[in-house]
Every structure is written in C-alpha cells, then in structure tokens.
C-alpha cells in the first residue's frame, strides 16, 4: 500500500512534448508504445487514429484481480480533459476518447477486460471505494487500491478546473435512457418527447449526459446549459443509501464533488458521441 499512498503526495513532472511517465506512476507501466500493444483489440481497431499519442499498458493487483488498463495521453498537451472508460466492450466510447485526446489534449484511462463489460465477474464501474471492507452489493471485494490508482492517474492528467469525465455506450432503449426517471435519477429532455422517441442523433433517448450530486434539487443552471447545447440530461441523486460504488457516486461521496459528466451514447453511434464530446468541451473548457 505504500506505493499507492505515494501516488497522492509525490510531486509529478511530465515533459509536455514527450511520452515520459512520472516516476510515481512509472512503476505501474507494464509495456509502452503503440507497436508493442497491437495485440489488444482496442489498439488494433484504432491503430492509425492512435498515432501521435502516448500509449501505455498499466497493471496492478488487488486481492485476486490483476487489473490491466490502457493509459493514453497527448504528449503536446498531457494535462486537459481526462476520461475514464470502465467497460471494454464499449468500442464507440474508446474511439471517441481517441478523438477527444487528439483535439482537446489530456487523455484517457480504459479498462482492459477481453472485450467484455465485466472483468472476471467485477463491473469496473461498481468498484470505487476507499473502504477496506466491501460496501456495495456489486463489489466482489474491497477496492482501495483500484480506487487510489485510477483517481491518482485521473487527478494528475486532469487539467486545472476540468471536471471528472467518463465515456460510456448503452443499448437501444435500455436501462440508461433519457425517457426514464426513478427515485434517484431525474431525466431532462432537450427535445420534444416525440422527437426523442425517433432515436436519431443527439435527440435519441440513448444520447445523454449523466451528471450527479448530493442534492435532491437538480442543479438548474448546469442542466439548462446542457439542454441549451442540445444535450439530453440525466441527474443522479447520490447519498450513502443509494451509493453503488460507481465512479459518479464516488466523485460525489469520496471526492466531495459534483463536477462530473458522463457522455452516454448507443453502441455504434460513434459520430454522435464525438459530437457530444465537442458540445460538452464547449461548455467546460
């Protein structure tokens, strides 16, 4: 655990025009370089688009799980918008992250799970907690190391004032949709309900920006800004009773922040998701 703790307190130095990794993250690096990582489907599929970016395989162990993730950043502007991609089967999200890194700097961290949503039975987006005991039903085991590593990397590359960012893909009219609300989630449409039901582009029910906070009163100005850009919104109310150990919940509870945005788009709708990235960057940069 000593090394993990040092991730928070050691000063980090990164050359702005090189792929140098800070020393206190370097020990996590298993392999570096685009040509050395072509065995991974995400790399193979996006090989030409990844040229010019720094690509690294990082790895660490917690309990019985040996985690592997791809760390990608822009060597010309390593600090900027930084995205977390927890699900390895969400290919449009990965392509959108590559696009965002080239255009806006920063980078992303993407979980490797053999093109599966879960990694050895664990949902990577239900595994955030500082606790040394299991606190969520979808956690297989405590995850302070996982949480520390992921957020230490995020917090280094995340530019000053940048929100916590995530990219996801969802299924057509599935569990994450702008047409559904619940006790802890409230949906807001940027288009008429009839237009949303047509399922086209930004107005699709599956195209939405997910935000989170501790207040039962939705953040009116933030929602208005997003709707004004043509982005559907889902607001999640987070507290200890509803905590599911997702990234959004951990940002609110563990980092005491509501500065979180997750761009959701349907599987295969890469062009739409890239457009959503552009719109959100117009708002937060």
N, C-alpha and C positions, 0 to 999 in steps of 0.2 A: 504493500500500500504506500510505501514511502515515495516511490517514483510518481504515483498518481497524485499525491499531495503536492509534489513539487511542480506539477503542471500548472497549479494556480499561482505560485509565488515567485517562480523564476522569471526574470526579465527575458523577453523573447526578441531576437534580432533576425530579420529576414531581408536579404538583399532584394530590392524592388525589381531587378531585372534578371534574376536567376531563379533556379528551382531549389535553392538551398532551403533545407528544413531546419527550423530552430532546434537546438541541441536537446531541449527537454521534450520534444516530440519525436526527434530522430530515432530514439530507441524503439518507437512503435513501428518504424518503417521496415517492412519485410522485403520489398522489391520496388524499384523505381524505373520509370521510363516507359513510354508508350510501347515500344517494340518488345519489351520484356513482359508485357501484360496482355498480349493478344489472345491468350487462352480464355480470357473472360468474355462472355457474350456481349456485355455492355461495351467493352473496349472494341471488340471485333466489329460490332454493328455501327459504332460511331468513330471508327479509327481515323478517317480523314478529317472529321469535324474536330477531333481532339488535338490535332497537330497545332503546335504553338502554345499548348497548355502544359503545366506540370502535372504529371500523373504518378501517383504513388499507391502502393498496396500497404495498408497498415494492418497490424494484427495484435491482439491481446487476449488473455484468458481470464475468465471469471467463472469459478465453480467448474462445471463440466462443459461449459461452452467456450469454444475457441473462435472468437469473432474475427472476421476479415471485412475490411471496408476499403473503398477507393476514395482517396483524398485527391481532389483535382483543384488547382487554382491557377489564376492568371499571373504569370511572372512579371508582367508590366504593371499590374495593379493588384497585388495579392490581398490587400485589405479593401473590402467593399461588401456588397450583398453576398451572404454566405448561406447556402441552402442545405437542409438535411433531407435525405431521401431514404426512408426506412425500409421500403419494400422493393425487392429485387425483380419482381415481376411487372413493375410499372415502367415500361420502356419509354413511353412518351415523356414521363417526368424526367428521365435521365437525359434524353435528347434536349429537352427544354432547359435543363441545368447547364448543359454544354453551351447552348446558345446564350444563356444569360451570362455565363462566365466570360465568354469572348466579348460580349457587348458592354457589360457593366463592370467587369473586374470581379474581385473576390473569388469565390469558388464554391465547392460543394463537397459533402461527405455522403457516400452512398453505401449502404449495407450490401454485402455480397451473401447470397443465400441460394446459389444454384438456380437462379431464375424463379425462385419460389417467394411467396409472400411471407411465410414463416421461416425462421432459422432454427432447425432442429426442435420444432414444436413451440418456439417462442416468437411471438409477434414483436419485432424490434421496436414498434411504436407503442408497446404496452410494457416497456421495460425501464422507465425512468423513475428513479427514486434514490435519495441519499441514504435511506434506511438500511440497517444491517439485518433487518428482518423483512420477510415478504409481506407487502401491504396491499397488493391488488390481486384480484382473482385470476387475471390473465398473466400474472408473473409466475414463472416456474421457480424462481429463487430470488433472493435479494440482489440488487444491481448497482451498488455504489460505484464500482469500478467502471462499468459500462457508462453510467451517467457522467462520471468525472471525466473520462476520456473524451466522450462525444462533446460535452459542453466546453471543455478546455480548448479543443480544436476550434469549435464554433466561435468562442469568445476571442480567440486570437485573430482569426481571419475576418471576423465581422467588423466592418468599419465603424468608426465613431458615429453614434446616433442611429446606426442601422438596426432594424427590428430583427427578431428571430424569425427565420424563414424556412418554410418546408414546401415540398412539391409532392403531390400525390395524384394517382389516377384511380378512377372509380368505375363501377359498372353502370350500364344504362338503366336509369331509374332505380338504382339500388339503395343501400342504406344511407349513403351520403347524397342528398338531393336538396335543392333549394325549394322544393314543393312540400317538404315535410318539416314539422316542428315537433318538439317534445317538451318534457318537463324542464330539461336543462339546455335545450337548443331552440333558438328562435331564428326563423328564416325571413329574409327581406329580398324582394324581387326588384330588379332594375327594369323589368319589362312587364307587360300585362301577363296575366296567368295563361291566357290563350296562346300568346307568343312563346312563352316558356315551354309549354306542352309540345310545341312543334319540334323541339330538340335540335335547334340549328345554332351553331357557333356560340357566341357569348351568351345568348339568351337561353341556351339549353339548361334544363334543370340540373344537369350534372356539372355545369361550369359555374363555379362559385369560389369565393374567397372565404376561408374559415378563420374567424377571429375568436378570441377568448378573453374572459375577465372574471373577476370575483363578484361583481355587482349583478343583482337581478335586473337592474335597469340597464338596457343596452346602451352602448356609447353612441349617442345620436349623431354627433359630428363625424366620427370615424365612419359610421355606416352611411351617412349622407355623402361623404366624399367618395366612397367606393361605388355607391349607386350612381353617382354623377358621372363616373367613368364608364358606366355600362357594365358593372360587375355585380352579379348576384352575391348575396352575403348570408352567411350563417354564423350566428353568435352563440358561443357556448358559455354557459354559466358554470364556473368551476369553484368547488369547495371540497372540504375533506370528505363529505358524504358522497360526492359524485366522482371523486378522483379515480381515474382509471389507469394512471401511470403512463399516459400518453405524453408526447412532447408538449402539446398545448397545455395540459394540466400541470406538468412540471414547471413550465415557464411561469405560470401564474402562482403556483404554490411554492415551488422550490427556488425560483429566482425573483419572486415578488414583482412580476412584470406582466403587463397586458400588451406589450409591444410585440405582438406575434401575428404573422399572416401565413396561412397555408393556402396555396393555389391548387384547387381541385379541378380536374378535367377528365372526361371519359377516356378510357383506354383507346389509343389510336388517334386521338384528336390533338396531335402534336401542334399543328398550326394554331389552333385555338388557344392551347396552353401557352405558346410563345407570345401570342398577342396579349394574353392576360399578364404575363411577366412584364411586357412593355408598359402596360397600363399601370400596374402596381408600382413599377420603378418611377414612373412619372409622379406618383404620389409620395413615395417615401425617401427619394434621394434628394 
